[in-house]
Amino acid sequence: MVVEEEIKVTPHCQEKNLGKLFKLAKGNLANASIPRWIDLTDVLRQTPKPTCIDFCHMTERGYVLVTAELSAIVRPEFKAVKTGLW
């Protein structure tokens, strides 16, 4: 989803080809069977506030949500290794 602030700063973000490229790349990566591939595309979709500043930068809230999701995925891996970090 493109927010109004992003359109002001980066007008080309509305180009239909950019969306097509993103969907194509996402589909190819999802089907590539890459070990430990984590798709975080939908992490920000359920939040009511804007979480993106532009096509590749987020607000503080956006970073908190993505970090929480990554932590939930990665933390068990560290525990399984028993490195003593947790």
Secondary structure, 3 states (H helix, E strand, C coil): CCCHHHHHHCHHHHCHHHHHHHHHHHHHHHCCCCCCCCCCCCCCCCCCCCCECCCCCECHHHHHHHHHHHHHHHHHHHHHHCCCCC
